[in-house]
Amino acid sequence: MDNSEIKKEANIFYKELAPLLQFDHSLEPIVLQDLARIIQICGQSSGKVTANELLAFLSVYALIKNDRDKLYAVMYLWDLPGEKRRDYQKEAMRLLLELVGQPKQQAGLQLPALLQKIDREKQTHYREQVINAFYRFAQVIVKADDLITLADLDALSQIWRALHGYAVDTQTPDNPAKPSATPAAPDSSPEETLEQVLAELNDLVGMDNIKTEVQTLTNFLKVQKVRVERGLATTSVSLHCVFCGPPGTGKTTVARLMGRIFKTLGFLNKGHLIETDRAGMVASHIGGTAEKVSKLVEAALDGLLFVDEAYALKGGNSSQDFGQEAIDTLLKRMEDYRDRLVVIAAGYTDQMATFIESNPGLKSRFNRYFYFNDYTPTELVAIFKRFCKNGNFQLVDAATEKLQALFTDLYEHRDKTFGNARLARNLFEKTIEQQANRLAVLSDNLTDEVLTSILPEDIPDALVAPPRMPTNDLA
C-alpha cells in the first residue's frame, strides 16, 4: 500500500471510532494505548515496526488528538525524503513505546472489557462496532507492506484473541479459565434492569427449557418481592440450584446471568460469581480444606459460588481424602450466610443426582434443578457463526453446508466427552488457523473480503483430540 492509501484507511478507522470518543472523551487514552499494542503485535511479526506501520499509527494518533503539527507531518512531510521524515518516524516510535511500555511487553487490551461494561450500564452498542473496527484496521496494517507472511497472519490471530479475550458476549458456555477465589467485578451495575438481563439470556442459542425455568423462577421471585413490600405472608425462598448436564452447554453463562437477575430483584447485593471445583476446595492436609472453603465463601458473599463437577467432592475413599470435610464446611457456611450466599452445584446429570441423594444436608438445601442438553447440529452452527461475527469473519454458503454436515456427524456419534459449544469454539480456532495457512501462500489481492471469508477447505474434516496426559496412578 502506498502512503495515501494508509492515510485514507486511518481516516476511515478514525471515523469508526469517532462516535465512541464523542460519547466519552475520557476513553481516548485507552483507545490509543490499545491501538499502540496492536501496532506492536503487528511489528513483532516482522521483528520491527515498519515505517508504514508507524505512519498508520501516527495518522490515527494525530486525528484522535487533533494535533495539527502531527497532522501536517503526516499529510505533507512524511512523503518527503530526508531528515524531517526520519524525525517524525522517531517521534511516532517514541509515542508508541510510551503507550505500550517496554518493547517486548505483551499486555492485553483494555477496551473490549470496558466497552462491554459500558454497553451494559448505558444500553449502548459500542463494543461490537469498535472491536470490528480495530480488527479491520489491523488487517490494513498487515497489508501495509504489500507482503503477507505467515507471521502476519499469526499476528492477526493474536489480535483477534486479544480483542475478544474469549469473554465473548455471544455464546461462551462454561468459562474454561482456572477456578479462582478472587471475585471479579460485579457482573451488573446499579442501572441494569431485569429486562436487560433476561434479554441477554433469551439471546443465547438454544436452551429453551432453561430459559423457561429461569423465567418461571424470576416470576416467582418478583411476586415474593411484592408480597414482602405489602406485608403479606411469603413462601420460604431457597435460591441454591443444581445444574445438570454435559460440558460446554452454558451452565456457567447461565449462572452469571442468574446472579445478575437475583441482584436486580434485590435478593443479592452484588450478584457476582466465584467459580471453583474440587481442587479449589479440598486441601491435602488437616485443617486446610475448611480454610479453603471458607475463603471461597467469603469471596462469594452477596453473590454466587459455582462448584463445577461437584460430585467429585464425594469421590475419595481414602481416610486422607477431605472431600466430605469440604461438603460439611460448605453446608455450614450456607446456613451461616443463608441470606447472602447462593450456591450452584454443577456436573453430569447422573453423577449429580447420586451426589445430592447421598447427603441429607445437600438434598434439603438444593431443591431446584436445571437440566442442560447437548446442542443440536443446527445450534452448533449458529454458535460457530457467532464466533465468526465477533471475529469479523464470514462463512460462504458451501462452508456452512460443510459445517452442518460435520456437526451432524459429531453429534450422532457423540459420547460423554462431547464438547458442545467448546467443540464449536475449538473448531472455529482450527478453522481460522487453516484459513491463515491458505492465505499465507497468497501475496496479491488480499482484499478485506478475502481476509474475512471462510471457505469449505478452511474447515477441518475432523477435530483431533489432544493426547491424554499420563497419570501417576498404578491401577
Order of alpha helices (4+ residues) and beta strands (2+ residues): alpha-alpha-alpha-alpha-alpha-alpha-alpha-alpha-alpha-alpha-beta-alpha-beta-alpha-alpha-beta-alpha-beta-alpha-alpha-beta-alpha-beta-alpha-alpha-alpha-beta
